[in-house]
Amino acid sequence: MYTYSKEILPNGLRVIYIEMPHIHSVVMSAYIGVGSRYEAEKKLGISHFLEHMLFRGTRRFENSFELLQAIDNIGGDSDAYTSPEYSAATIQVHNKHIEKGLHILGDIVLGGNFKTNDIETERRIIQEEMKQFVDVKGDYVCIDDISFCLMWKDGFTDAPLFGDEKTIAAITTKDVIAHYKKFFVPDNMVLCVSGNFQKESVARYVNEIFGGMQGKFTGQKPPLKTAQTEPRCLFKKSPSQTISFKLCHKAYPYKHKNVLIMLLLADVLGGGISSRLLLNVREKLGLVYEIACYPTMFSDVGSLDIFTSTKKENFEKTTQAVMEEIHKLHREGITEQELKRTEERVFSQTQLIMDSPLAMANWFGVEELLVTPQTPDRPEIQAQKIHDIKLDDVHKVISEIFVPEKRNFIVIGEFGWRNKKHTAAMLK
């Protein structure tokens, strides 16, 4: 099992300790409330840019070579990412190297060199990274970004959440430093230490390394546009042998009381190998290679999403097959037997979170940053709640989510006007 505890440093930094004495590793993660939702249109991509720059050199390490070599020297791994609502930086080490790992994470989080030459190098790297989401015509085709914008930004989908060539090219050293100083402050950050460690000594290191952070958070997260009265469709032409589409239904935010039912429905539709979409759209009809259903959640909004891709000639058939499963679910619900089988899968997946120090850090760290609960929502408690779900509650949630006025359909690929007309009609 594990032991949870929380400390708030005098400067406002929240520190969560997840002691897991039965393993060898330790994960140290910093979660910062910064992402594209805080960015002006002209500065889109600056949070992602800053995340890259944190590894370009620090107060102790002159450049990225020295920093990354220091991580390698202790057999550690590092990772970082930026989402619309928050960014994260993680170091994972053997527990005998925890002090060095914490110092390295402190180096990363407490401010880099932000040299102009490094800014220019990283700008080129990011521009290369962006190319994986650009088609041969130069159009941005990241379906996740497009779906987010369609649902939550009042249909505005032209600006990639990680910026485009124009916004990335315009970011200056001064911009990066200002963005860092605004968001990387103690009360806008959560530090989570998870794994095999002695809390007393680790707490001392944390206070020594992070106790000197200063500043107060003054930023605000603009509300998202949530009003919708009919299905929305977005068709984006892109040269490709296949057509990808994402069907999104607006649902619940992170930690909503119905989130467990949403997880269960995602598994019913497209989770396990015996889920409805896999059995019927792939195994029975042979229309796709992969198809999945999963929740996407933020602090204030969320959706239940289905994603797949198929040959151009099978696009309408695949859309029809998916919509038939949605209509059947809305019309008939699920059986008691299906509920029990899926409960066990979701229960097991939730229990398995407690086997991973990284999953535990993410569970408690993100929850603390986004919703700041009075008491933490422990995975073992959530797992037990899954067995308390009643069939009537599932059917109520189905009737709330799977309705046309919460439906959004994003298509990327080669299609004709007849395809658009026919598939758009299927959504109503």
C-alpha positions as CSV (number, residue, x, y, z in Angstrom):
1,M,0.0,0.0,0.0
2,Y,1.0,3.6,0.3
3,T,0.9,6.6,2.7
4,Y,-0.3,10.0,1.6
5,S,0.6,13.3,3.3
6,K,0.6,16.9,2.3
7,E,2.7,19.9,3.3
8,I,2.3,23.6,2.4
9,L,5.6,25.5,2.6
10,P,5.6,29.0,4.0
11,N,5.9,30.4,0.5
12,G,2.6,28.7,-0.6
13,L,4.1,25.7,-2.5
14,R,2.0,22.6,-2.0
15,V,4.0,19.4,-1.6
16,I,2.5,15.9,-1.7
17,Y,4.3,12.9,-0.5
18,I,3.2,9.4,-1.6
19,E,5.3,6.8,0.2
20,M,5.4,3.4,-1.5
21,P,8.0,1.4,0.4
22,H,7.6,-1.8,-1.7
23,I,9.3,-0.4,-4.9
24,H,12.8,0.8,-5.8
25,S,12.1,4.0,-7.7
26,V,11.1,7.6,-6.8
27,V,9.2,10.0,-9.1
28,M,9.5,13.7,-8.5
29,S,7.0,15.8,-10.5
30,A,6.2,19.5,-10.6
31,Y,2.8,20.5,-11.9
32,I,2.4,24.2,-12.9
33,G,-0.9,25.9,-13.8
34,V,0.2,27.2,-17.2
35,G,-0.9,26.2,-20.7
36,S,-2.6,27.4,-23.9
37,R,-5.8,28.4,-22.0
38,Y,-3.8,31.2,-20.4
39,E,-2.4,32.5,-23.7
40,A,-3.5,35.3,-25.9
41,E,-3.9,34.4,-29.6
42,K,-0.7,36.3,-30.5
43,K,1.2,34.3,-27.9
44,L,-0.1,30.8,-28.6
45,G,2.6,28.3,-28.0
46,I,4.6,30.2,-25.4
47,S,3.9,27.8,-22.6
48,H,5.1,24.9,-24.7
49,F,8.1,26.9,-25.7
50,L,8.9,27.6,-22.0
51,E,8.6,23.9,-21.2
52,H,11.3,23.2,-23.8
53,M,13.5,26.0,-22.5
54,L,13.5,24.7,-18.9
55,F,15.8,21.9,-20.1
56,R,18.2,24.2,-22.1
57,G,20.4,25.1,-19.1
58,T,20.0,26.1,-15.5
59,R,21.7,27.9,-12.8
60,R,24.1,25.0,-12.1
61,F,24.2,23.5,-15.7
62,E,25.5,25.7,-18.4
63,N,23.6,23.9,-21.2
64,S,21.2,21.1,-22.0
65,F,24.2,18.7,-22.5
66,E,25.3,19.1,-18.9
67,L,21.8,18.8,-17.5
68,L,20.8,15.7,-19.5
69,Q,24.1,14.1,-18.7
70,A,23.6,14.7,-15.0
71,I,20.3,12.8,-15.3
72,D,21.9,10.0,-17.2
73,N,24.8,9.7,-14.7
74,I,22.3,8.7,-11.9
75,G,20.4,6.3,-14.2
76,G,17.4,8.6,-14.2
77,D,14.7,9.5,-16.7
78,S,13.2,12.9,-17.4
79,D,10.0,14.0,-19.1
80,A,7.9,17.1,-19.5
81,Y,4.7,18.1,-21.3
82,T,2.3,20.9,-21.7
83,S,-1.5,20.5,-21.8
84,P,-4.1,23.3,-22.2
85,E,-4.5,23.7,-18.4
86,Y,-1.1,22.8,-16.9
87,S,2.5,21.8,-17.6
88,A,4.6,19.2,-15.9
89,A,8.2,18.3,-15.4
90,T,9.2,14.9,-14.0
91,I,12.4,13.1,-12.9
92,Q,12.4,9.4,-12.0
93,V,15.4,7.8,-10.3
94,H,16.4,4.9,-8.1
95,N,15.7,5.8,-4.5
96,K,19.4,5.9,-3.6
97,H,19.7,9.0,-5.9
98,I,16.7,10.9,-4.6
99,E,18.6,13.9,-3.2
100,K,20.4,14.4,-6.6
101,G,17.1,13.9,-8.4
102,L,15.4,16.6,-6.4
103,H,18.2,19.0,-6.9
104,I,18.0,18.4,-10.7
105,L,14.2,18.9,-10.7
106,G,14.8,22.1,-8.7
107,D,17.3,23.3,-11.3
108,I,14.8,22.7,-14.0
109,V,11.8,24.4,-12.3
110,L,13.6,27.3,-10.6
111,G,14.5,29.0,-13.8
112,G,16.8,28.4,-16.7
113,N,19.5,30.4,-18.4
114,F,17.0,31.6,-21.1
115,K,19.9,32.6,-23.4
116,T,19.0,34.1,-26.7
117,N,21.1,31.6,-28.6
118,D,19.3,28.7,-26.9
119,I,16.0,30.4,-27.6
120,E,16.8,30.3,-31.3
121,T,17.9,26.7,-31.2
122,E,14.8,25.6,-29.4
123,R,12.6,27.6,-31.8
124,R,14.0,25.5,-34.7
125,I,13.4,22.3,-32.7
126,I,9.8,23.3,-32.0
127,Q,9.2,24.2,-35.6
128,E,10.4,20.7,-36.5
129,E,8.1,19.2,-33.8
130,M,5.1,21.0,-35.3
131,K,5.7,19.4,-38.7
132,Q,4.3,16.1,-37.4
133,F,0.9,17.8,-37.2
134,V,1.2,19.5,-40.7
135,D,0.1,17.9,-43.9
136,V,1.9,18.1,-47.3
137,K,0.0,21.3,-48.1
138,G,1.2,23.0,-44.9
139,D,-2.2,22.8,-43.1
140,Y,-2.3,22.0,-39.4
141,V,-4.2,18.8,-38.9
142,C,-3.9,17.9,-35.2
143,I,-7.3,16.5,-34.7
144,D,-7.1,16.8,-30.9
145,D,-6.4,20.6,-31.1
146,I,-9.1,21.0,-33.7
147,S,-11.7,19.2,-31.6
148,F,-10.8,21.2,-28.5
149,C,-11.2,24.5,-30.4
150,L,-14.5,23.4,-32.0
151,M,-16.1,22.4,-28.7
152,W,-14.7,25.0,-26.3
153,K,-13.5,28.0,-28.3
154,D,-16.8,28.9,-30.0
155,G,-15.9,27.1,-33.2
156,F,-12.6,29.0,-33.7
157,T,-10.2,26.4,-35.0
158,D,-7.6,28.2,-37.1
159,A,-5.0,28.6,-34.3
160,P,-3.1,25.5,-33.2
161,L,-3.0,25.3,-29.4
162,F,0.8,25.0,-29.5
163,G,1.1,28.0,-31.9
164,D,1.9,28.2,-35.5
165,E,5.0,29.3,-37.5
166,K,4.0,33.0,-37.0
167,T,3.4,32.9,-33.3
168,I,6.5,30.7,-32.6
169,A,8.7,33.0,-34.7
170,A,7.6,36.0,-32.8
171,I,8.4,34.8,-29.3
172,T,11.4,36.6,-27.8
173,T,13.7,36.0,-24.9
174,K,11.8,38.8,-23.0
175,D,8.5,37.0,-23.6
176,V,9.8,33.7,-22.3
177,I,11.2,35.3,-19.1
178,A,8.0,37.2,-18.5
179,H,5.9,34.1,-18.9
180,Y,8.1,32.2,-16.6
181,K,8.0,34.8,-13.8
182,K,4.2,35.1,-14.1
183,F,3.3,31.4,-13.8
184,F,6.2,29.7,-12.0
185,V,5.4,30.9,-8.6
186,P,4.8,28.8,-5.5
187,D,1.0,29.1,-5.2
188,N,0.6,28.1,-8.8
189,M,2.6,24.9,-8.5
190,V,2.3,21.5,-6.9
191,L,5.3,19.3,-6.2
192,C,4.7,15.5,-5.8
193,V,7.2,13.0,-4.6
194,S,6.1,9.4,-5.1
195,G,7.9,6.1,-4.4
196,N,10.3,4.6,-1.9
197,F,11.8,7.3,0.3
198,Q,12.1,8.5,3.9
199,K,9.8,11.5,4.2
200,E,11.7,13.2,6.9
201,S,14.9,13.6,4.9
202,V,13.0,14.3,1.6
203,A,11.0,17.0,3.3
204,R,14.2,18.6,4.4
205,Y,15.6,18.6,0.8
206,V,12.4,20.0,-0.5
207,N,12.4,22.9,1.9
208,E,16.1,23.6,1.1
209,I,15.6,23.5,-2.6
210,F,12.2,25.0,-3.1
211,G,11.6,27.0,0.1
212,G,13.2,30.1,-1.4
213,M,10.7,30.4,-4.3
214,Q,9.0,33.8,-4.3
215,G,6.0,35.4,-6.0
216,K,2.2,35.4,-6.1
217,F,0.0,34.1,-8.9
218,T,-2.1,36.9,-10.5
219,G,-3.2,35.2,-13.7
220,Q,-6.7,34.1,-14.6
221,K,-7.9,31.2,-16.8
222,P,-10.5,32.6,-19.2
223,P,-13.7,30.6,-19.2
224,L,-14.4,28.3,-22.2
225,K,-17.4,28.7,-24.5
226,T,-19.8,25.9,-23.6
227,A,-23.1,26.8,-25.2
228,Q,-24.2,24.5,-28.0
229,T,-27.7,23.8,-29.3
230,E,-27.1,21.5,-32.3
231,P,-24.5,19.2,-33.7
232,R,-21.3,20.8,-34.9
233,C,-19.2,19.5,-37.8
234,L,-15.8,20.4,-39.1
235,F,-14.5,18.9,-42.3
236,K,-10.8,19.6,-43.1
237,K,-9.4,18.5,-46.5
238,S,-6.0,16.9,-46.3
239,P,-4.3,14.7,-48.8
240,S,-4.2,11.2,-47.4
241,Q,-5.0,7.6,-48.2
242,T,-7.3,7.4,-45.1
243,I,-9.9,9.6,-43.5
244,S,-9.6,10.2,-39.7
245,F,-12.5,11.3,-37.7
246,K,-13.3,12.1,-34.0
247,L,-16.8,12.0,-32.6
248,C,-17.0,14.0,-29.4
249,H,-19.9,14.3,-27.0
250,K,-19.7,17.0,-24.3
251,A,-19.8,15.4,-20.9
252,Y,-18.3,16.0,-17.5
253,P,-15.2,17.8,-16.1
254,Y,-12.4,16.3,-14.0
255,K,-13.7,15.0,-10.6
256,H,-17.4,15.4,-11.5
257,K,-19.7,13.0,-9.6
258,N,-20.5,11.1,-12.8
259,V,-16.9,10.7,-14.0
260,L,-16.8,7.0,-13.0
261,I,-19.8,6.3,-15.1
262,M,-18.2,8.2,-18.0
263,L,-15.1,6.0,-17.6
264,L,-17.4,2.9,-17.6
265,L,-19.2,4.0,-20.8
266,A,-15.9,4.7,-22.5
267,D,-14.9,1.1,-21.7
268,V,-18.3,-0.3,-22.9
269,L,-17.9,1.5,-26.2
270,G,-14.2,1.3,-27.1
271,G,-12.1,0.2,-24.2
272,G,-11.4,-3.5,-24.0
273,I,-11.0,-5.9,-26.9
274,S,-14.6,-7.0,-26.4
275,S,-16.0,-3.5,-26.4
276,R,-18.9,-2.7,-28.7
277,L,-17.0,-0.6,-31.2
278,L,-14.1,-3.0,-31.6
279,L,-16.4,-6.1,-31.9
280,N,-18.8,-4.5,-34.4
281,V,-16.9,-1.9,-36.4
282,R,-13.6,-3.8,-36.5
283,E,-14.2,-7.5,-35.9
284,K,-17.6,-7.9,-37.5
285,L,-17.5,-5.3,-40.4
286,G,-13.7,-5.1,-40.9
287,L,-13.9,-1.3,-41.5
288,V,-11.0,-0.1,-39.3
289,Y,-7.8,-1.3,-37.8
290,E,-8.1,0.7,-34.6
291,I,-11.0,2.4,-32.9
292,A,-11.1,3.8,-29.3
293,C,-13.4,5.6,-26.9
294,Y,-11.9,7.7,-24.1
295,P,-12.7,10.6,-21.8
296,T,-11.0,14.0,-22.2
297,M,-11.3,16.0,-19.0
298,F,-10.4,19.5,-17.7
299,S,-11.1,21.3,-14.5
300,D,-14.4,22.7,-15.8
301,V,-15.4,20.8,-18.9
302,G,-15.0,17.4,-20.5
303,S,-16.0,15.1,-23.3
304,L,-16.4,11.5,-24.3
305,D,-14.5,10.9,-27.6
306,I,-14.4,8.3,-30.2
307,F,-11.5,8.2,-32.7
308,T,-10.7,6.1,-35.7
309,S,-9.5,6.2,-39.3
310,T,-10.5,4.3,-42.4
311,K,-10.1,4.1,-46.1
312,K,-11.9,6.8,-48.1
313,E,-14.3,4.4,-49.7
314,N,-15.3,3.2,-46.2
315,F,-15.8,6.6,-44.5
316,E,-19.6,6.8,-44.7
317,K,-20.0,3.1,-43.7
318,T,-17.7,3.6,-40.7
319,T,-19.5,6.7,-39.6
320,Q,-22.8,4.9,-40.0
321,A,-21.6,2.0,-38.0
322,V,-20.3,4.2,-35.2
323,M,-23.5,6.2,-35.1
324,E,-25.6,3.0,-35.0
325,E,-23.7,2.0,-31.8
326,I,-24.3,5.4,-30.3
327,H,-28.1,5.3,-31.1
328,K,-28.3,1.8,-29.8
329,L,-26.6,2.8,-26.6
330,H,-29.0,5.7,-26.2
331,R,-32.0,3.7,-27.0
332,E,-31.3,0.5,-25.1
333,G,-28.6,1.3,-22.6
334,I,-26.5,-1.5,-21.3
335,T,-27.3,-4.8,-19.6
336,E,-26.7,-5.8,-16.0
337,Q,-24.2,-8.4,-17.2
338,E,-22.3,-5.8,-19.3
339,L,-22.3,-3.4,-16.3
340,K,-20.7,-6.1,-14.1
341,R,-18.1,-7.1,-16.6
342,T,-17.1,-3.5,-17.4
343,E,-17.1,-2.6,-13.6
344,E,-14.4,-5.2,-13.1
345,R,-12.3,-3.9,-15.9
346,V,-12.5,-0.3,-14.7
347,F,-12.0,-1.4,-11.1
348,S,-8.8,-3.3,-12.0
349,Q,-7.4,-0.4,-14.1
350,T,-8.0,2.0,-11.2
351,Q,-6.4,-0.4,-8.7
352,L,-3.3,-0.7,-11.0
353,I,-2.7,3.0,-10.6
354,M,-1.3,2.2,-7.1
355,D,1.4,0.0,-8.7
356,S,3.0,3.0,-10.5
357,P,4.7,5.9,-8.7
358,L,4.3,8.0,-11.8
359,A,0.6,7.3,-12.1
360,M,0.2,8.1,-8.4
361,A,2.1,11.4,-8.7
362,N,-0.2,12.3,-11.6
363,W,-3.3,11.3,-9.8
364,F,-2.7,13.4,-6.7
365,G,-0.6,16.1,-8.2
366,V,-3.0,17.1,-11.0
367,E,-6.0,16.8,-8.7
368,E,-4.4,19.1,-6.2
369,L,-3.4,21.7,-8.9
370,L,-6.8,21.7,-10.7
371,V,-9.4,21.3,-8.0
372,T,-7.6,21.6,-4.6
373,P,-9.8,19.2,-2.7
374,Q,-10.2,19.4,1.1
375,T,-9.5,15.7,1.2
376,P,-7.8,13.8,-1.6
377,D,-9.8,11.5,-3.9
378,R,-7.8,8.3,-3.4
379,P,-7.7,5.7,-6.2
380,E,-8.6,2.8,-3.9
381,I,-11.8,4.6,-2.8
382,Q,-12.7,5.5,-6.3
383,A,-12.1,1.8,-7.3
384,Q,-14.6,0.7,-4.6
385,K,-17.1,3.3,-5.7
386,I,-17.2,1.6,-9.2
387,H,-18.9,-1.4,-7.7
388,D,-21.7,0.9,-6.3
389,I,-22.7,2.1,-9.7
390,K,-26.4,1.3,-10.4
391,L,-27.8,0.5,-13.8
392,D,-30.4,3.3,-13.5
393,D,-27.6,5.9,-12.9
394,V,-25.7,4.6,-16.0
395,H,-28.9,5.0,-18.2
396,K,-29.4,8.5,-16.8
397,V,-25.9,9.5,-17.8
398,I,-26.3,8.0,-21.2
399,S,-29.4,10.1,-21.8
400,E,-27.5,13.2,-20.7
401,I,-24.4,12.7,-22.9
402,F,-25.5,11.1,-26.1
403,V,-27.8,13.7,-27.5
404,P,-27.4,15.7,-30.8
405,E,-26.9,19.1,-29.1
406,K,-23.7,17.8,-27.4
407,R,-22.3,16.2,-30.5
408,N,-19.2,17.4,-32.3
409,F,-17.7,15.7,-35.4
410,I,-14.2,16.4,-36.8
411,V,-13.1,14.9,-40.1
412,I,-9.6,15.1,-41.7
413,G,-8.8,13.6,-45.1
414,E,-9.9,13.4,-48.7
415,F,-13.7,13.5,-49.0
416,G,-16.4,14.8,-51.4
417,W,-19.4,17.1,-50.8
418,R,-21.7,14.1,-50.8
419,N,-19.6,12.5,-47.9
420,K,-20.0,15.8,-46.0
421,K,-23.8,15.9,-46.6
422,H,-24.5,12.3,-45.8
423,T,-22.3,12.0,-42.6
424,A,-23.5,15.4,-41.3
425,A,-27.1,14.1,-41.6
426,M,-26.2,11.0,-39.5
427,L,-25.4,13.2,-36.5
428,K,-28.9,14.5,-36.0
